[in-house]
Amino acid sequence: MNAHSVKPLEGVKVVEFCQVAAGPFCGMLLADYGAEVIKVEPPEGDAMRQWPPVANGYSENFASINRGKQSVALDLKDPASRDFARALALEADVLIENNRPGVMARLGLGWDWFGPRKPSLIYCSISAFGQAGPRSAEGGFDLTIQAASGVMSVTGEPDGAPVKCGVPLSDFASGLYAAFTIAAKIAQVRSGGPGGTIDVPMFATTLAIAALQTSEYFGTGKNPRKLGSAHPRNAPYQAYRAADGFFAIAAGNQKLWQSVCDVVGMPELVADARFASTTLRAQNQGALKDLLEAKFATAGAASWLAKFRDAGVPGAPINGYAEALADPQAVFLGLEQPVTLPGGRVTRTVGCPIRLDGAAVAVSKRYPALGEDTEALRESLEEKP
């Protein structure tokens, strides 16, 4: 096997005590890069196994963030099953869990048990608010974390009701932070350093990815406002209505602004004092939007997008996922891949979006049935001296 065919995390063993999204997504990212990931589930399975769409008894939602894993089904309140789980983790390099703080310790699977016995273990906990602090005992889901962290205060139209981001960004941001930190700790352990605990609070990671919004607050002393698709510091930089629907353009500097004026045939806007700089255009973007949409109403979105593309102004239709996956760039990158789920359902998934050495990362097409690896792993542990 040559160096380029070996994935970066080849040889790393991970035990995942996680359900739903944040932890399982973290585990899948590690699996995509070559780690062996054993998913420990309760006897009834990860709750996401029941989320539709379900075909032939298998959830496509579950499959989308659990590829490449093995599944062990255990009742962790049973002492024998707990001991089996301990043995799996003692054989591993990484343990991931996304229970409420204290749950793993009560089950006899906390860092307080593993740390003295395997100090090289990387023990990663993902939770709503973190392992310590005044809110650490509280649970949370993506919706409540988006609300608590400020995301919903800047999402939606200015006069509209609170709206969450349509993608569960709190779940997936925390999973990304967890996977990145685990990879960093693996590098430290491989160079002779210790293992230890990783505490990933969803609340904090969601605040951290809002760097532009928190810096606006720090700089002005005021909360950022909801602007719909508009930008607080740039214009024209939002969705606009054409004759047959909406499209988006992002003219984020003076040169692109001049190109927009050329495309719409309104050179007088360049000399308009209200729009003389990026800051002024952002301050007066309501008036600018009215002027531009009067022009955009004369043709369809595709026509305008073609003109802006020729002029070098970034733009895009408002795609659904069917259209986004059919985009020529998505096709070129090979994002959509055919898979067969347990039960025989032939479907598709989005593979790893990253390229290493110019090639797409090949992901496992293995999707674990609940508990299918329990006995094989139990036997393999029993065979070891």
N, C-alpha and C positions, 0 to 999 in steps of 0.2 A: 504494500500500500504506500503510495507516494505521499509527500507532505501535503499536497494540495487536496488529496481525497480524505484527509483526516480532519474532522470537524474540531473546532477550538475546545469544546468541552468533552471530547472523547475520553472515556475512562472515569468521568465524574459520576458519582452515584447520588441520587436525590430521593428522599422520602417526603411525600407531600400529604399533609393532613389538612386538606382544604376543600371547600365547597363553593359553588356558584362561580364568581368571576375573577376577583383580584388575584387570589392565590393560584387557582388553576391556570390563569393566563401566564403568571410568572413561571409556573412549572413547565408550561408548553414552550415558552421562549427558551428555557434551558434545554429542553428536549430537542428543539429545532437545531440547536448548536451542538448536539451530540451527547448530551448527558443521558444516563439511564434514569428514568423517573418512575418511581413506584408510587401510585396513588392509593392511599389508605382511605377507604370509604366506610360509612356505617352500613349495617346489613341491608338497609333500604336504599342505599346509594346516595350519591351527591344529589341534592335537591334539583339541580339543573337537568338531571336525566329525565325529568317529567315536563320540562319546558317545551312547548311546541315551537316549530313543527316537529312532530314525531311521526316517523314512518317505520312500519314493521317493528314497532316497539323501541326504536332508538331515536333520541333527540338530536336534531341537527344543531341546535344551540349548544348542547353539551359537546358534540363532536368538534365544534369550531374552536374550542379552547382546551381540548384534552387529547389531541393527537400525539402519537408517539409514546404513550405511557402504558405501564402495566397497572392492573387493578387488583387490590386486595380488599376484601370485605371483612370488617372486624367489628365486634361489639367491644369497644375499648373499656367498658366498665367490667368486663369479664377478665379476671386476673391472667388466665392463660393467653387470651388475645392481647392483653396489654404487654405481656412478656414477649410475645411474638413481635409486636410493634417495636418494642425496645430493641430487640435483636436486629430487626431491619435497619433501624436508625444507627445502631452501633457499627453496622457494616457500611454506612453511607458517609459521604462527605458533607452533605447539606440536608437540613430538615427545614421544611416550609410549613407554616400553619397559619390559618386565618380565623381562629376562634376568638371569642372574647378573652381579654386578659384574665389569667387565672385558671382557665378551663384545662389547659394542658397540664399544669402543675397538679391540679386536683386529680387528674387521671393518672398521675405518676409518670408523665411524659414531658415535664418541664425542663428548662435548662438547669434547674437546681439538681435534677437527677443525672442528666447527661454530662454537664460540665465537668464534674470530678472524674467521670469515667472515660470521657473522650474529649479532651480540651481542644482538639483540632477540628471538632465538629462546628460547622457554620449553622447557627440556629436562627432562622428568619421568621419573625412574627409580623403579620399584617393585621391591622385592626382599625376600627373607625377613628379612634382618637389617640392611640398609643398605649404603651404598657404602663405608664405612670401619669399622674396628674389628676386634676379635679374631674375630668370627664372620661377618664380611662375605662370606667366600668360600663359605659354606655355602648350599645350596639349602634350600627348604622348601615344604611344601604346607599347606593350611588345617589339617589334622589336627595336624601337628607344631608349627605356630605356636600353635594352641590349647593344646597340651600345654606348650610352653615358656613361654607368657605367663601361665599360671595359670588360664585359663578352665576346663580340665578338673578342676582341684582343687575347684571350687565347683559343678560340674554333676553331677546325679544324686542318688540317694538316699544318706543318711548312711553306710550300711554297704555300699553297692554298689561294683562295679568302676568304674574310670574311664570316663567317658562324655563324648563331645564334644557340643557344641551341634549340633542336627540341621540347622541352617542354617549354611552356611559363612561365619560372621561375620568371620573374619580376612581372607578374600579381599575381601569386600564392604565392610568397614570401611576397608581400605586403598584400595580404589577410590574410596570416597566422599571420604576425606581428599585423595587425589590430585586429584580433580575440583574440590573446593573450593579447594585451593591454586592449581591452574591458573587458575581463575576469578579469584582474588585477584591473581595475577600479570598476567593479561590486563588487569585494571583499572589496574595499575601501569604496564604498558607503554603503554597507551592514553593515560595522563596524562604521558607523556614519559620514564618510567623505563626501566631496562634490563631485558632478559630475564635468563636465567641458569638454574641447575640447581635442581631440586626432588628431594630424596631422601626417599622414602617407605618406611620399613622396616615390613613387616607385623607384626613382633614388637612394635615400639614403638606402632603404632596400636592394636593389640589390647590392650596394656597401658593405653593412654590412655582407651579407652572403658570400662575397668573402674574408673572414678574412684571409685565407691562402695566397691568392694572394696579398692583400694589405700589409700583414706583410712581404712578400718576398720583395716587393718594398721598404718598410721602412728599412728593414735590409740591402739591397744591393744597393739601389739607382737606380736600374734598373727595367724597366718594365718586368714582367713575359712574357715568350714566349709561342707561340702555340706549343704544343707537340703532337697533335693528341690524341691518347688514352693513351700516356705515361705520366709519373709522373715526376715532376722536381726534386724530392728528393729521389725517390725509383726506383729500378729495380732489377729483371724483374717485371714489374708492368704495363702491357698494353695488347692490343689485338695482337695476333700472328696468322700467317697463318699456318694452317695444310694442309694435303693432299686434304681435301674436303671443306675447308672454314676456317673461323676465330673462335677463342675462346679467352677468357681473363683469365689471372692468375695474382695474386697479392701476390708476395713474399716480404712482407714489413719489414723483419728483417733477421738477419744473419742465424738463424736456418732454416727459410723457404728457404733461398737461397741455403743452403746446401742440403735441401730436393729436390729442383729443379734439382740440379746437379746429385743427386742420381737417380731421375726418368728418366732423359734423358741419363744416363750412360756416363756422361762426368765429372768424378772427377777432371780432370786436370784444370777445370775452377775455382775450389776452390783456387788453388795455383796461379792462374793468377793474377799478380800484378794489372792489370787494373780493376779487379773485387773484390779487397780485402775487400772493405767496401761498405756500402750502398751508401755513397756519391760518391765513385769512380765508382760504377756500374751505378749510374745515369748520371755521366759525360761521361761514355763510353757506354751508352745504345744502340747507333746505332750499334757498333761493336758486342755487346752482342746479339742484336736482329738478326743479320745476322747468328751468330753461332747457336742460338737456332732454328731459322726457318729452317735451313738446316736439323736439326734433326726432327723437327715437320713435315716436308714434307714427312716423311716415314710412317705416319699413319694418321687416321682421327681424327677430333676434339673430338668426343665422347670417343675415345680410350684414348687420352691424358688426357682428363678431369677425366676419371675414375681413372687413375693412380695417378693424382695429388690429387684427393679426398682421395684415400687410404693413401697417404703420408701426408695428413693434410694441403695441400697447397690450399688456397681459389682460386676457379676458376668458370667460368660460360660460357655457350654458349652465342653467341650474339643473344638474343631472339628478336623476334617481339612481339607485344602485345598479339597475339593469343597464342604464346608459353609461355609468362610470366604468363598469366592468367591460363594456363593449368598446371603450375608448381605445384607439390604436396603440397608445402607449401602454395601457394595461395589458393588451394582447401581446405586445412586444416583450414586456417584462415577464410574461407567463404567470400572472398573478392567479388566474382562475385555473384550478386543477381538478380533474375528475377523481372521485374517490368512491369506494364501496364500503358502506357501513355494515356492522353486524346486523343480520337479518336480510341482507342482500340488496338494500336500497342503494342504487347508483345515483350519486349526487355530485355536487361540486363544493370546493372550498377555496378560500384565498390562502395561498401558501406564504412562506416567509418573504417579506418584501425586500430583503437585503441581498446584495450581491457581494461575494467574496472572491477576490482575484478575477473579477469580471464575469463570474458565473453565479447563477441563482443558487441559493442554499436549498438543497434537496431535502424535503421534509418527509417524515415517516407517514405512511398511509395506514398505520395501525391505529385502530380505535378500540379501546378496551371495553369489553362486556363486563358487567358488574361482577367483581370477584373472580374473574377467570384465571388469574395467576396466583391465587391464594395457596393452593396446595403445592404447586411447583416450587414456589418460593419457600414455603414451610419445609419441604423436603430438602431443598438445597442448603438451608441453614442447619438442618439436623445432620446432614452429611459432613459438615465441617467439624474438625476436632475441637 
